[in-house]
Amino acid sequence: MSRGGPGPAMIVLEGHLESITFRNEATKYTVARFHTGAAGKPVTVVGFLNNAVAGQALKLTGKWVTHPRYGQQFDIAASEMTVPAGVDGIREYLTSGIIRGLGPATVDRIIGHFGEDTLTIINHAPERLTEVCGIGKARGASIAGQWRDHCTVSEIMNLLQQHGIKGAYGPKIYKRYGAQSIEILTQTPYRLAEEMGGTGFTIADTLARRMGVAPCEADRARACIDHVLREGASAGHVFLPLDRIIHKMGILFEIDPDTTAEAVERLAAEEKIIIENIPDPGNGRQDLRGVFLPPLYHAEKQIAQRIAAMQTVAMDRLPVEKAGLMALIEDRFLLRLSDGQRLALETVLSSRVSVITGGPGTGKTTLIKSIAAVFSDRGKRVCLAAPTGRAARRISELTLRPAHTIHKLLGFHFASQRFEKSTDDPVDADVIIVDEASMIDTVLMHQLVLATRLNARLILVGDMFQLPPVGPGNILSDIIESDTVPVCHLNEIFRQAGESRIVTNAHRIREGMIPELAPFDDPAKPVSEFVFIEADTPEIIARKIVALCTETLPRAYGISPCQDIQVLSPVHKGEAGTINLNALLQATLNPAGKSIPGMVQPFKPGDRVMHVKNNYQKEVFNGDTGIVTGVDPVGRELTVDFYGRRVTYAPEDMEELTLGYAITIHKSQGSEYPAVIMPVTTKHYTMLQRNLLYTAVTRARSVVVMVGSRKALSVALRNNRPQQRRTSLSGRLRAACGHTLYA
């Protein structure tokens, strides 16, 4: 359907909504039948309408468009609520559900008392509602409050749409600013830039320029610089080079270099940014000027200082010789440590801060168990932690010891957005072992080192070849690169792991070598843990993935489609992206069941879902997967079982959920699945990277199936140059630990 751009002139339709065909509760995008009062049938209207209900009188501004499938429609650019005509129109409007808890009998009493003035009373003199039998002060206030909410959100959406901004942002803005929303949008819109992130900036800058309330060019440049830095942090950078900022300001916002430079200096003088010369030996330059947001600057600096300080604290001696400890470990776990594991254990025992890194099958988990046992037996308090809930659960299952998320270990409070543990009240532990350390970003690492006692031991365990963290920074790689703390590289693949084609192929991929690929000629007879299925186009890839999930793998390997198989795609969009694959898999694996009408994703009982944001109130975290166990279409709630714990979602919470049959490789970090299926297509060219492929393969425990083209696989293996993150931790560590790279 055509939206925007040159086309027919805007026209106005007046009438009422006859029926709602579809409504997305999160965005308020609506498809409805609209009656203009003229002769003929109602017309189809599409666009953003706040809490649209049958009977609602509206004035719609927009244009006629032709949808390739549904024909002629009226595309809404702006809407204005008008008063329904007559008591019958008012009755239909108020009983449509626009105000919760207002039934037909109560509406009849209100209309019987106020007649055609009913909506005027609710709008301008709501205190008079108590004149109606059965309505007390509390109920009258509730009716008036809901009406004000409805009118304000409608006004916000209309304002946004008038200036070419999606009305879908209206409910989010109202949720944050309430009754002040219109005043903020029209007078101080750049507040959104500071408080609502990238989307807030886009809304603010568009409104400010189109309504003529934009600040002077210098002040706008300051807001744009802040936006560019925050977008850089979202992409993983701790700082951006000044010359890169100047370039972006010209391209994105048409702001000249002199204005940008002046704004940078002013922001630095106000300590809203920090500028520092960053040595750039990789490019043979020593004059790279880095621009930091203060929280990230101070976080990096204090991480380096804290790690350096820990290493100056004298080590306490263990009462048993190292040889005796090795024998104790080997007797307890009925194994023989490799030379690399023995060296790693000795290193950890003699270090305040240390790193253990290695690929799959190299014995990292065995070492974690051994280290925890040694220190526990010596009366030391040991804490196991991981960046995510699923990673913490996994290491707990493997070691048979309790493990926490780092946030829980540090006592994060949702309401205050603060951590309880700090230098003044550190974690009560002698040894903190953090698994999946490649996922730790700069902000979280900062909190962790502040809350670790100077005389404790901090052991970071992870695979440096995995994807970097979602947040800014590249902590594990930077610490290893700095050469300032002992690093134990586990390279030996154990015999049992070496017999796994998944493990051997993961190491081949890491080295850029073509994995050993087995065909899947006879689906009834599985011949390999690692299979490649040829498919030429994304459409064919998608069909084959659905067949693998629903029939082939369950039959060949005896595994459950919903519980054991995880599809991992590099991207969301496209035929072989997560969005389309989820829709296809839901339609095939879980076609029956009622869903909540109007939701962007029709979740049904039995659906596999993923939570996509940290929600400390619900104690559900980014990447947690669960099964929908109940859907209440009337109460508009659904219940999800997360690892045996049931969590309820209201409509406003459901944007934190997505179908989980197919997820991105980034979201899979820290997890392990019995079977992994991955599309490999040249259509995903920009995401075909070696570390992405490596991460996907290492998520599988028993079966890996790649579906796609060998050409795409070769492209991914050759691409070992993922985007370099702009960080300065490595240099800061060298400086703090006695090197002279930094002045």
Salt bridges, closest charged atoms under 4 A:
GLU25 OE2 - ARG23 NE 3.28
GLU25 OE1 - LYS28 NZ 3.74
GLU25 OE2 - ARG636 NH2 2.92
ASP75 OD1 - ARG3 NH1 2.78
GLU80 OE1 - LYS59 NZ 3.71
ASP88 OD1 - ARG91 NH1 3.14
ASP108 OD1 - ARG91 NE 2.77
GLU131 OE1 - HIS113 NE2 2.83
GLU131 OE2 - ARG128 NE 2.84
GLU195 OE1 - ARG176 NE 3.95
GLU195 OE2 - ARG191 NE 3.42
ASP205 OD2 - ARG209 NE 3.26
ASP205 OD1 - ARG220 NE 2.91
ASP219 OD1 - ARG222 NE 3.86
ASP219 OD1 - ARG266 NH1 3.10
ASP226 OD2 - ARG230 NE 2.72
ASP243 OD2 - ARG285 NH2 3.97
GLU270 OE1 - ARG222 NH1 3.07
GLU270 OE2 - ARG266 NE 3.64
GLU270 OE1 - LYS272 NZ 3.70
GLU276 OE1 - ARG732 NH2 2.67
ASP287 OD1 - ARG285 NE 3.45
GLU300 OE1 - ARG732 NE 3.43
ASP316 OD2 - LYS380 NZ 2.87
ASP316 OD1 - ARG457 NH1 3.53
GLU330 OE1 - ARG336 NH1 3.93
GLU330 OE2 - ARG342 NH2 2.93
ASP377 OD2 - ARG332 NH2 2.68
GLU420 OE1 - HIS413 NE2 3.32
ASP425 OD1 - LYS421 NZ 3.50
ASP428 OD1 - ARG381 NH1 2.40
ASP430 OD2 - ARG381 NE 3.19
ASP430 OD1 - ARG453 NH2 3.05
GLU436 OE2 - ARG394 NH1 3.51
GLU481 OE2 - ARG734 NH2 3.86
GLU499 OE2 - ARG495 NH1 2.95
GLU511 OE2 - ARG510 NE 3.63
GLU516 OE1 - ARG501 NE 3.85
GLU534 OE2 - ARG710 NE 2.60
ASP624 OD1 - ARG393 NH2 2.99
ASP653 OD2 - LYS618 NZ 3.47
GLU655 OE2 - LYS613 NZ 3.86
GLU656 OE1 - HIS611 NE2 3.25
GLU672 OE2 - ARG394 NH2 3.20
GLU672 OE1 - ARG701 NH1 3.14
